[in-house]
Amino acid sequence: HWHGFFQKGTNWADGAEGVNQCPISPASPENTENAFEYRFTPAGHAGTFWYHS
């Protein structure tokens, strides 16, 4: 879940499990199929941003 980013148009990338996206199963070195890569462009942001799960 991201803090400090406005998710206008990319709310699917907010990371709030069960709210904006389905849960993502943990990945492991042996099983990378469950990995998820967030790709979005934060425009016009300044300050501190962080992610937590």
PDBQT receptor file of N, H, CA, C and O in Angstrom, charges set to zero:
ATOM      1  N   HIS A   1       0.843  -1.163   0.000  1.00  0.00    +0.000 N 
ATOM      2  CA  HIS A   1       0.000   0.000   0.000  1.00  0.00    +0.000 C 
ATOM      3  C   HIS A   1       0.894   1.232   0.000  1.00  0.00    +0.000 C 
ATOM      4  O   HIS A   1       1.838   1.319   0.785  1.00  0.00    +0.000 OA
ATOM      5  N   TRP A   2       0.603   2.163  -0.860  1.00  0.00    +0.000 N 
ATOM      6  H   TRP A   2      -0.164   2.092  -1.497  1.00  0.00    +0.000 HD
ATOM      7  CA  TRP A   2       1.434   3.357  -1.024  1.00  0.00    +0.000 C 
ATOM      8  C   TRP A   2       0.939   4.507  -0.161  1.00  0.00    +0.000 C 
ATOM      9  O   TRP A   2      -0.261   4.654   0.071  1.00  0.00    +0.000 OA
ATOM     10  N   HIS A   3       1.862   5.308   0.305  1.00  0.00    +0.000 N 
ATOM     11  H   HIS A   3       2.836   5.189   0.116  1.00  0.00    +0.000 HD
ATOM     12  CA  HIS A   3       1.535   6.538   1.023  1.00  0.00    +0.000 C 
ATOM     13  C   HIS A   3       2.244   7.694   0.334  1.00  0.00    +0.000 C 
ATOM     14  O   HIS A   3       3.417   7.585  -0.024  1.00  0.00    +0.000 OA
ATOM     15  N   GLY A   4       1.537   8.796   0.149  1.00  0.00    +0.000 N 
ATOM     16  H   GLY A   4       0.584   8.885   0.439  1.00  0.00    +0.000 HD
ATOM     17  CA  GLY A   4       2.137   9.998  -0.418  1.00  0.00    +0.000 C 
ATOM     18  C   GLY A   4       1.913  10.173  -1.900  1.00  0.00    +0.000 C 
ATOM     19  O   GLY A   4       2.250  11.224  -2.446  1.00  0.00    +0.000 OA
ATOM     20  N   PHE A   5       1.356   9.180  -2.573  1.00  0.00    +0.000 N 
ATOM     21  H   PHE A   5       1.082   8.327  -2.130  1.00  0.00    +0.000 HD
ATOM     22  CA  PHE A   5       1.068   9.290  -4.002  1.00  0.00    +0.000 C 
ATOM     23  C   PHE A   5      -0.422   9.501  -4.210  1.00  0.00    +0.000 C 
ATOM     24  O   PHE A   5      -1.242   8.829  -3.585  1.00  0.00    +0.000 OA
ATOM     25  N   PHE A   6      -0.772  10.434  -5.087  1.00  0.00    +0.000 N 
ATOM     26  H   PHE A   6      -0.105  10.980  -5.594  1.00  0.00    +0.000 HD
ATOM     27  CA  PHE A   6      -2.152  10.535  -5.534  1.00  0.00    +0.000 C 
ATOM     28  C   PHE A   6      -2.343   9.467  -6.599  1.00  0.00    +0.000 C 
ATOM     29  O   PHE A   6      -1.574   9.421  -7.559  1.00  0.00    +0.000 OA
ATOM     30  N   GLN A   7      -3.324   8.626  -6.458  1.00  0.00    +0.000 N 
ATOM     31  H   GLN A   7      -3.948   8.663  -5.678  1.00  0.00    +0.000 HD
ATOM     32  CA  GLN A   7      -3.523   7.502  -7.371  1.00  0.00    +0.000 C 
ATOM     33  C   GLN A   7      -4.634   7.788  -8.384  1.00  0.00    +0.000 C 
ATOM     34  O   GLN A   7      -5.362   6.876  -8.774  1.00  0.00    +0.000 OA
ATOM     35  N   LYS A   8      -4.768   9.036  -8.809  1.00  0.00    +0.000 N 
ATOM     36  H   LYS A   8      -4.176   9.777  -8.493  1.00  0.00    +0.000 HD
ATOM     37  CA  LYS A   8      -5.794   9.388  -9.785  1.00  0.00    +0.000 C 
ATOM     38  C   LYS A   8      -5.520   8.664 -11.100  1.00  0.00    +0.000 C 
ATOM     39  O   LYS A   8      -4.493   8.889 -11.740  1.00  0.00    +0.000 OA
ATOM     40  N   GLY A   9      -6.439   7.801 -11.491  1.00  0.00    +0.000 N 
ATOM     41  H   GLY A   9      -7.273   7.618 -10.971  1.00  0.00    +0.000 HD
ATOM     42  CA  GLY A   9      -6.290   7.041 -12.727  1.00  0.00    +0.000 C 
ATOM     43  C   GLY A   9      -5.486   5.764 -12.575  1.00  0.00    +0.000 C 
ATOM     44  O   GLY A   9      -5.448   4.949 -13.498  1.00  0.00    +0.000 OA
ATOM     45  N   THR A  10      -4.842   5.570 -11.433  1.00  0.00    +0.000 N 
ATOM     46  H   THR A  10      -4.873   6.231 -10.684  1.00  0.00    +0.000 HD
ATOM     47  CA  THR A  10      -4.056   4.350 -11.208  1.00  0.00    +0.000 C 
ATOM     48  C   THR A  10      -4.382   3.753  -9.845  1.00  0.00    +0.000 C 
ATOM     49  O   THR A  10      -3.503   3.203  -9.181  1.00  0.00    +0.000 OA
ATOM     50  N   ASN A  11      -5.631   3.857  -9.430  1.00  0.00    +0.000 N 
ATOM     51  H   ASN A  11      -6.345   4.304  -9.970  1.00  0.00    +0.000 HD
ATOM     52  CA  ASN A  11      -5.981   3.340  -8.106  1.00  0.00    +0.000 C 
ATOM     53  C   ASN A  11      -5.755   1.841  -7.993  1.00  0.00    +0.000 C 
ATOM     54  O   ASN A  11      -5.647   1.317  -6.884  1.00  0.00    +0.000 OA
ATOM     55  N   TRP A  12      -5.682   1.140  -9.124  1.00  0.00    +0.000 N 
ATOM     56  H   TRP A  12      -5.770   1.566 -10.024  1.00  0.00    +0.000 HD
ATOM     57  CA  TRP A  12      -5.370  -0.294  -9.095  1.00  0.00    +0.000 C 
ATOM     58  C   TRP A  12      -3.968  -0.529  -8.536  1.00  0.00    +0.000 C 
ATOM     59  O   TRP A  12      -3.668  -1.631  -8.077  1.00  0.00    +0.000 OA
ATOM     60  N   ALA A  13      -3.105   0.490  -8.568  1.00  0.00    +0.000 N 
ATOM     61  H   ALA A  13      -3.349   1.385  -8.941  1.00  0.00    +0.000 HD
ATOM     62  CA  ALA A  13      -1.728   0.349  -8.093  1.00  0.00    +0.000 C 
ATOM     63  C   ALA A  13      -1.566   0.778  -6.640  1.00  0.00    +0.000 C 
ATOM     64  O   ALA A  13      -0.442   0.863  -6.146  1.00  0.00    +0.000 OA
ATOM     65  N   ASP A  14      -2.666   1.047  -5.952  1.00  0.00    +0.000 N 
ATOM     66  H   ASP A  14      -3.579   0.978  -6.353  1.00  0.00    +0.000 HD
ATOM     67  CA  ASP A  14      -2.553   1.494  -4.565  1.00  0.00    +0.000 C 
ATOM     68  C   ASP A  14      -2.110   0.372  -3.643  1.00  0.00    +0.000 C 
ATOM     69  O   ASP A  14      -1.455   0.625  -2.632  1.00  0.00    +0.000 OA
ATOM     70  N   GLY A  15      -2.455  -0.847  -3.972  1.00  0.00    +0.000 N 
ATOM     71  H   GLY A  15      -2.988  -1.052  -4.793  1.00  0.00    +0.000 HD
ATOM     72  CA  GLY A  15      -1.989  -1.978  -3.183  1.00  0.00    +0.000 C 
ATOM     73  C   GLY A  15      -2.831  -2.314  -1.975  1.00  0.00    +0.000 C 
ATOM     74  O   GLY A  15      -2.414  -3.116  -1.138  1.00  0.00    +0.000 OA
ATOM     75  N   ALA A  16      -4.001  -1.725  -1.863  1.00  0.00    +0.000 N 
ATOM     76  H   ALA A  16      -4.340  -1.074  -2.542  1.00  0.00    +0.000 HD
ATOM     77  CA  ALA A  16      -4.872  -2.046  -0.720  1.00  0.00    +0.000 C 
ATOM     78  C   ALA A  16      -5.599  -3.365  -0.997  1.00  0.00    +0.000 C 
ATOM     79  O   ALA A  16      -6.568  -3.408  -1.755  1.00  0.00    +0.000 OA
ATOM     80  N   GLU A  17      -5.116  -4.427  -0.373  1.00  0.00    +0.000 N 
ATOM     81  H   GLU A  17      -4.329  -4.392   0.243  1.00  0.00    +0.000 HD
ATOM     82  CA  GLU A  17      -5.653  -5.777  -0.611  1.00  0.00    +0.000 C 
ATOM     83  C   GLU A  17      -7.146  -5.840  -0.297  1.00  0.00    +0.000 C 
ATOM     84  O   GLU A  17      -7.593  -5.429   0.773  1.00  0.00    +0.000 OA
ATOM     85  N   GLY A  18      -7.894  -6.360  -1.251  1.00  0.00    +0.000 N 
ATOM     86  H   GLY A  18      -7.530  -6.694  -2.121  1.00  0.00    +0.000 HD
ATOM     87  CA  GLY A  18      -9.328  -6.515  -1.069  1.00  0.00    +0.000 C 
ATOM     88  C   GLY A  18     -10.117  -5.243  -1.314  1.00  0.00    +0.000 C 
ATOM     89  O   GLY A  18     -11.348  -5.261  -1.281  1.00  0.00    +0.000 OA
ATOM     90  N   VAL A  19      -9.424  -4.140  -1.559  1.00  0.00    +0.000 N 
ATOM     91  H   VAL A  19      -8.425  -4.126  -1.586  1.00  0.00    +0.000 HD
ATOM     92  CA  VAL A  19     -10.101  -2.876  -1.845  1.00  0.00    +0.000 C 
ATOM     93  C   VAL A  19      -9.868  -2.497  -3.297  1.00  0.00    +0.000 C 
ATOM     94  O   VAL A  19     -10.816  -2.404  -4.076  1.00  0.00    +0.000 OA
ATOM     95  N   ASN A  20      -8.609  -2.277  -3.668  1.00  0.00    +0.000 N 
ATOM     96  H   ASN A  20      -7.838  -2.352  -3.036  1.00  0.00    +0.000 HD
ATOM     97  CA  ASN A  20      -8.279  -1.858  -5.025  1.00  0.00    +0.000 C 
ATOM     98  C   ASN A  20      -7.673  -2.966  -5.869  1.00  0.00    +0.000 C 
ATOM     99  O   ASN A  20      -7.613  -2.840  -7.092  1.00  0.00    +0.000 OA
ATOM    100  N   GLN A  21      -7.228  -4.037  -5.253  1.00  0.00    +0.000 N 
ATOM    101  H   GLN A  21      -7.277  -4.140  -4.259  1.00  0.00    +0.000 HD
ATOM    102  CA  GLN A  21      -6.675  -5.147  -6.020  1.00  0.00    +0.000 C 
ATOM    103  C   GLN A  21      -6.833  -6.434  -5.228  1.00  0.00    +0.000 C 
ATOM    104  O   GLN A  21      -7.016  -6.418  -4.011  1.00  0.00    +0.000 OA
ATOM    105  N   CYS A  22      -6.759  -7.542  -5.939  1.00  0.00    +0.000 N 
ATOM    106  H   CYS A  22      -6.611  -7.555  -6.928  1.00  0.00    +0.000 HD
ATOM    107  CA  CYS A  22      -6.847  -8.851  -5.294  1.00  0.00    +0.000 C 
ATOM    108  C   CYS A  22      -5.545  -9.133  -4.544  1.00  0.00    +0.000 C 
ATOM    109  O   CYS A  22      -4.503  -8.579  -4.892  1.00  0.00    +0.000 OA
ATOM    110  N   PRO A  23      -5.592  -9.982  -3.526  1.00  0.00    +0.000 N 
ATOM    111  CA  PRO A  23      -4.369 -10.332  -2.804  1.00  0.00    +0.000 C 
ATOM    112  C   PRO A  23      -3.334 -10.973  -3.734  1.00  0.00    +0.000 C 
ATOM    113  O   PRO A  23      -3.689 -11.688  -4.672  1.00  0.00    +0.000 OA
ATOM    114  N   ILE A  24      -2.077 -10.715  -3.470  1.00  0.00    +0.000 N 
ATOM    115  H   ILE A  24      -1.789 -10.134  -2.709  1.00  0.00    +0.000 HD
ATOM    116  CA  ILE A  24      -0.979 -11.284  -4.251  1.00  0.00    +0.000 C 
ATOM    117  C   ILE A  24      -0.280 -12.313  -3.379  1.00  0.00    +0.000 C 
ATOM    118  O   ILE A  24       0.182 -11.992  -2.284  1.00  0.00    +0.000 OA
ATOM    119  N   SER A  25      -0.201 -13.538  -3.855  1.00  0.00    +0.000 N 
ATOM    120  H   SER A  25      -0.576 -13.799  -4.745  1.00  0.00    +0.000 HD
ATOM    121  CA  SER A  25       0.485 -14.591  -3.106  1.00  0.00    +0.000 C 
ATOM    122  C   SER A  25       1.973 -14.285  -3.039  1.00  0.00    +0.000 C 
ATOM    123  O   SER A  25       2.523 -13.699  -3.972  1.00  0.00    +0.000 OA
ATOM    124  N   PRO A  26       2.629 -14.668  -1.961  1.00  0.00    +0.000 N 
ATOM    125  CA  PRO A  26       4.062 -14.407  -1.836  1.00  0.00    +0.000 C 
ATOM    126  C   PRO A  26       4.862 -15.101  -2.937  1.00  0.00    +0.000 C 
ATOM    127  O   PRO A  26       4.568 -16.235  -3.315  1.00  0.00    +0.000 OA
ATOM    128  N   ALA A  27       5.867 -14.409  -3.439  1.00  0.00    +0.000 N 
ATOM    129  H   ALA A  27       6.106 -13.488  -3.132  1.00  0.00    +0.000 HD
ATOM    130  CA  ALA A  27       6.786 -15.000  -4.408  1.00  0.00    +0.000 C 
ATOM    131  C   ALA A  27       7.972 -15.578  -3.650  1.00  0.00    +0.000 C 
ATOM    132  O   ALA A  27       8.221 -15.219  -2.499  1.00  0.00    +0.000 OA
ATOM    133  N   SER A  28       8.687 -16.460  -4.293  1.00  0.00    +0.000 N 
ATOM    134  H   SER A  28       8.485 -16.752  -5.228  1.00  0.00    +0.000 HD
ATOM    135  CA  SER A  28       9.899 -17.025  -3.720  1.00  0.00    +0.000 C 
ATOM    136  C   SER A  28      10.903 -17.194  -4.851  1.00  0.00    +0.000 C 
ATOM    137  O   SER A  28      10.521 -17.130  -6.020  1.00  0.00    +0.000 OA
ATOM    138  N   PRO A  29      12.175 -17.408  -4.535  1.00  0.00    +0.000 N 
ATOM    139  CA  PRO A  29      13.153 -17.612  -5.610  1.00  0.00    +0.000 C 
ATOM    140  C   PRO A  29      12.769 -18.764  -6.536  1.00  0.00    +0.000 C 
ATOM    141  O   PRO A  29      13.105 -18.747  -7.720  1.00  0.00    +0.000 OA
ATOM    142  N   GLU A  30      12.074 -19.753  -6.006  1.00  0.00    +0.000 N 
ATOM    143  H   GLU A  30      11.801 -19.767  -5.044  1.00  0.00    +0.000 HD
ATOM    144  CA  GLU A  30      11.667 -20.900  -6.814  1.00  0.00    +0.000 C 
ATOM    145  C   GLU A  30      10.373 -20.629  -7.585  1.00  0.00    +0.000 C 
ATOM    146  O   GLU A  30      10.116 -21.274  -8.602  1.00  0.00    +0.000 OA
ATOM    147  N   ASN A  31       9.564 -19.689  -7.114  1.00  0.00    +0.000 N 
ATOM    148  H   ASN A  31       9.773 -19.166  -6.288  1.00  0.00    +0.000 HD
ATOM    149  CA  ASN A  31       8.262 -19.430  -7.727  1.00  0.00    +0.000 C 
ATOM    150  C   ASN A  31       8.083 -17.929  -7.915  1.00  0.00    +0.000 C 
ATOM    151  O   ASN A  31       7.572 -17.242  -7.031  1.00  0.00    +0.000 OA
ATOM    152  N   THR A  32       8.506 -17.427  -9.067  1.00  0.00    +0.000 N 
ATOM    153  H   THR A  32       8.921 -17.985  -9.785  1.00  0.00    +0.000 HD
ATOM    154  CA  THR A  32       8.372 -15.995  -9.337  1.00  0.00    +0.000 C 
ATOM    155  C   THR A  32       7.067 -15.670 -10.053  1.00  0.00    +0.000 C 
ATOM    156  O   THR A  32       6.806 -14.506 -10.356  1.00  0.00    +0.000 OA
ATOM    157  N   GLU A  33       6.242 -16.678 -10.328  1.00  0.00    +0.000 N 
ATOM    158  H   GLU A  33       6.454 -17.624 -10.082  1.00  0.00    +0.000 HD
ATOM    159  CA  GLU A  33       4.982 -16.428 -11.018  1.00  0.00    +0.000 C 
ATOM    160  C   GLU A  33       4.019 -15.614 -10.158  1.00  0.00    +0.000 C 
ATOM    161  O   GLU A  33       3.116 -14.973 -10.694  1.00  0.00    +0.000 OA
ATOM    162  N   ASN A  34       4.191 -15.627  -8.847  1.00  0.00    +0.000 N 
ATOM    163  H   ASN A  34       4.925 -16.148  -8.412  1.00  0.00    +0.000 HD
ATOM    164  CA  ASN A  34       3.304 -14.879  -7.973  1.00  0.00    +0.000 C 
ATOM    165  C   ASN A  34       3.812 -13.470  -7.682  1.00  0.00    +0.000 C 
ATOM    166  O   ASN A  34       3.236 -12.772  -6.848  1.00  0.00    +0.000 OA
ATOM    167  N   ALA A  35       4.864 -13.046  -8.347  1.00  0.00    +0.000 N 
ATOM    168  H   ALA A  35       5.331 -13.613  -9.025  1.00  0.00    +0.000 HD
ATOM    169  CA  ALA A  35       5.391 -11.703  -8.134  1.00  0.00    +0.000 C 
ATOM    170  C   ALA A  35       4.490 -10.677  -8.824  1.00  0.00    +0.000 C 
ATOM    171  O   ALA A  35       3.783 -11.007  -9.777  1.00  0.00    +0.000 OA
ATOM    172  N   PHE A  36       4.518  -9.454  -8.347  1.00  0.00    +0.000 N 
ATOM    173  H   PHE A  36       5.092  -9.186  -7.573  1.00  0.00    +0.000 HD
ATOM    174  CA  PHE A  36       3.745  -8.373  -8.943  1.00  0.00    +0.000 C 
ATOM    175  C   PHE A  36       4.621  -7.140  -9.000  1.00  0.00    +0.000 C 
ATOM    176  O   PHE A  36       5.235  -6.760  -8.003  1.00  0.00    +0.000 OA
ATOM    177  N   GLU A  37       4.680  -6.519 -10.159  1.00  0.00    +0.000 N 
ATOM    178  H   GLU A  37       4.181  -6.828 -10.969  1.00  0.00    +0.000 HD
ATOM    179  CA  GLU A  37       5.480  -5.314 -10.336  1.00  0.00    +0.000 C 
ATOM    180  C   GLU A  37       4.543  -4.135 -10.536  1.00  0.00    +0.000 C 
ATOM    181  O   GLU A  37       3.710  -4.141 -11.442  1.00  0.00    +0.000 OA
ATOM    182  N   TYR A  38       4.681  -3.119  -9.684  1.00  0.00    +0.000 N 
ATOM    183  H   TYR A  38       5.357  -3.114  -8.947  1.00  0.00    +0.000 HD
ATOM    184  CA  TYR A  38       3.867  -1.915  -9.808  1.00  0.00    +0.000 C 
ATOM    185  C   TYR A  38       4.504  -0.997 -10.835  1.00  0.00    +0.000 C 
ATOM    186  O   TYR A  38       5.684  -0.664 -10.731  1.00  0.00    +0.000 OA
ATOM    187  N   ARG A  39       3.723  -0.587 -11.828  1.00  0.00    +0.000 N 
ATOM    188  H   ARG A  39       2.764  -0.858 -11.913  1.00  0.00    +0.000 HD
ATOM    189  CA  ARG A  39       4.206   0.358 -12.834  1.00  0.00    +0.000 C 
ATOM    190  C   ARG A  39       3.187   1.475 -12.974  1.00  0.00    +0.000 C 
ATOM    191  O   ARG A  39       2.084   1.274 -13.482  1.00  0.00    +0.000 OA
ATOM    192  N   PHE A  40       3.575   2.644 -12.520  1.00  0.00    +0.000 N 
ATOM    193  H   PHE A  40       4.472   2.807 -12.108  1.00  0.00    +0.000 HD
ATOM    194  CA  PHE A  40       2.754   3.828 -12.702  1.00  0.00    +0.000 C 
ATOM    195  C   PHE A  40       3.675   5.035 -12.652  1.00  0.00    +0.000 C 
ATOM    196  O   PHE A  40       4.777   4.958 -12.110  1.00  0.00    +0.000 OA
ATOM    197  N   THR A  41       3.226   6.149 -13.217  1.00  0.00    +0.000 N 
ATOM    198  H   THR A  41       2.330   6.211 -13.657  1.00  0.00    +0.000 HD
ATOM    199  CA  THR A  41       4.030   7.355 -13.267  1.00  0.00    +0.000 C 
ATOM    200  C   THR A  41       3.429   8.399 -12.340  1.00  0.00    +0.000 C 
ATOM    201  O   THR A  41       2.378   8.962 -12.646  1.00  0.00    +0.000 OA
ATOM    202  N   PRO A  42       4.073   8.663 -11.223  1.00  0.00    +0.000 N 
ATOM    203  CA  PRO A  42       3.573   9.702 -10.324  1.00  0.00    +0.000 C 
ATOM    204  C   PRO A  42       3.957  11.078 -10.866  1.00  0.00    +0.000 C 
ATOM    205  O   PRO A  42       5.139  11.410 -10.951  1.00  0.00    +0.000 OA
ATOM    206  N   ALA A  43       2.973  11.860 -11.223  1.00  0.00    +0.000 N 
ATOM    207  H   ALA A  43       2.013  11.590 -11.154  1.00  0.00    +0.000 HD
ATOM    208  CA  ALA A  43       3.241  13.174 -11.817  1.00  0.00    +0.000 C 
ATOM    209  C   ALA A  43       2.989  14.283 -10.803  1.00  0.00    +0.000 C 
ATOM    210  O   ALA A  43       1.995  14.260 -10.077  1.00  0.00    +0.000 OA
ATOM    211  N   GLY A  44       3.886  15.240 -10.760  1.00  0.00    +0.000 N 
ATOM    212  H   GLY A  44       4.694  15.259 -11.350  1.00  0.00    +0.000 HD
ATOM    213  CA  GLY A  44       3.702  16.418  -9.933  1.00  0.00    +0.000 C 
ATOM    214  C   GLY A  44       3.761  16.175  -8.443  1.00  0.00    +0.000 C 
ATOM    215  O   GLY A  44       3.114  16.891  -7.678  1.00  0.00    +0.000 OA
ATOM    216  N   HIS A  45       4.515  15.188  -8.012  1.00  0.00    +0.000 N 
ATOM    217  H   HIS A  45       5.040  14.606  -8.633  1.00  0.00    +0.000 HD
ATOM    218  CA  HIS A  45       4.609  14.877  -6.590  1.00  0.00    +0.000 C 
ATOM    219  C   HIS A  45       5.953  15.335  -6.034  1.00  0.00    +0.000 C 
ATOM    220  O   HIS A  45       6.986  15.247  -6.698  1.00  0.00    +0.000 OA
ATOM    221  N   ALA A  46       5.910  15.817  -4.821  1.00  0.00    +0.000 N 
ATOM    222  H   ALA A  46       5.070  15.888  -4.281  1.00  0.00    +0.000 HD
ATOM    223  CA  ALA A  46       7.136  16.167  -4.107  1.00  0.00    +0.000 C 
ATOM    224  C   ALA A  46       6.955  15.747  -2.656  1.00  0.00    +0.000 C 
ATOM    225  O   ALA A  46       5.843  15.784  -2.128  1.00  0.00    +0.000 OA
ATOM    226  N   GLY A  47       8.032  15.353  -2.021  1.00  0.00    +0.000 N 
ATOM    227  H   GLY A  47       8.935  15.323  -2.449  1.00  0.00    +0.000 HD
ATOM    228  CA  GLY A  47       7.937  14.981  -0.617  1.00  0.00    +0.000 C 
ATOM    229  C   GLY A  47       8.382  13.560  -0.355  1.00  0.00    +0.000 C 
ATOM    230  O   GLY A  47       9.204  13.009  -1.087  1.00  0.00    +0.000 OA
ATOM    231  N   THR A  48       7.839  12.974   0.687  1.00  0.00    +0.000 N 
ATOM    232  H   THR A  48       7.171  13.421   1.282  1.00  0.00    +0.000 HD
ATOM    233  CA  THR A  48       8.218  11.634   1.119  1.00  0.00    +0.000 C 
ATOM    234  C   THR A  48       7.150  10.634   0.722  1.00  0.00    +0.000 C 
ATOM    235  O   THR A  48       5.958  10.887   0.897  1.00  0.00    +0.000 OA
ATOM    236  N   PHE A  49       7.575   9.501   0.190  1.00  0.00    +0.000 N 
ATOM    237  H   PHE A  49       8.543   9.296   0.047  1.00  0.00    +0.000 HD
ATOM    238  CA  PHE A  49       6.661   8.443  -0.234  1.00  0.00    +0.000 C 
ATOM    239  C   PHE A  49       7.150   7.130   0.345  1.00  0.00    +0.000 C 
ATOM    240  O   PHE A  49       8.355   6.937   0.505  1.00  0.00    +0.000 OA
ATOM    241  N   TRP A  50       6.244   6.230   0.660  1.00  0.00    +0.000 N 
ATOM    242  H   TRP A  50       5.265   6.386   0.530  1.00  0.00    +0.000 HD
ATOM    243  CA  TRP A  50       6.658   4.917   1.133  1.00  0.00    +0.000 C 
ATOM    244  C   TRP A  50       5.594   3.892   0.836  1.00  0.00    +0.000 C 
ATOM    245  O   TRP A  50       4.435   4.217   0.580  1.00  0.00    +0.000 OA
ATOM    246  N   TYR A  51       6.018   2.639   0.876  1.00  0.00    +0.000 N 
ATOM    247  H   TYR A  51       6.960   2.375   1.084  1.00  0.00    +0.000 HD
ATOM    248  CA  TYR A  51       5.158   1.495   0.601  1.00  0.00    +0.000 C 
ATOM    249  C   TYR A  51       5.235   0.541   1.784  1.00  0.00    +0.000 C 
ATOM    250  O   TYR A  51       6.296   0.365   2.383  1.00  0.00    +0.000 OA
ATOM    251  N   HIS A  52       4.121  -0.061   2.109  1.00  0.00    +0.000 N 
ATOM    252  H   HIS A  52       3.259   0.082   1.623  1.00  0.00    +0.000 HD
ATOM    253  CA  HIS A  52       4.134  -1.145   3.091  1.00  0.00    +0.000 C 
ATOM    254  C   HIS A  52       3.085  -2.154   2.696  1.00  0.00    +0.000 C 
ATOM    255  O   HIS A  52       2.133  -1.828   1.987  1.00  0.00    +0.000 OA
ATOM    256  N   SER A  53       3.256  -3.374   3.150  1.00  0.00    +0.000 N 
ATOM    257  H   SER A  53       4.030  -3.639   3.726  1.00  0.00    +0.000 HD
ATOM    258  CA  SER A  53       2.289  -4.428   2.817  1.00  0.00    +0.000 C 
ATOM    259  C   SER A  53       1.552  -4.858   4.053  1.00  0.00    +0.000 C 
ATOM    260  O   SER A  53       0.693  -5.737   3.985  1.00  0.00    +0.000 OA
TER     261      SER A  53
